[in-house]
Amino acid sequence: MYESLKNIDHSFDIAVGDVGCTIRKGDHWSTIPVGTDLLLMNCSVGHRGPCAADCINEGTGRILGHWKGEFGKLPPALLGIEHNVSARNFDVLREMMRVGYGDIADGDIITALVYVRNS
Ligand SMILES: [Zn+2]
């Protein structure tokens, strides 16, 4: 049983075998158990539900852990393993979150999903 981890039109930058994390608004991903297998999906447009034929599978991963808290309190060590290398900078990450989710405030709850890339 796989969960689809969707990136909207950006690649998964971490190498196979490496540990990375993705920052998602809200607490949904904090409810997905450690050990869950992931399909790493690169989707051309944001969508809900199952991926379509034009969504690209870039590999698999497995959830190692989560951190849930306020956006403004994201630990630097987690920012440092962002799976989008260009977003390992708080200002860049904030702008990407704004594009993806609309306005994002320091007090908004986010989940950092930590995973190992297996393929
Ligand atoms: Zn998709």
Residues whose N, C-alpha, C, O or C-beta is under 5 A from the ligand:
A	BS01	ZN	M41 C43 C51 A52 C55
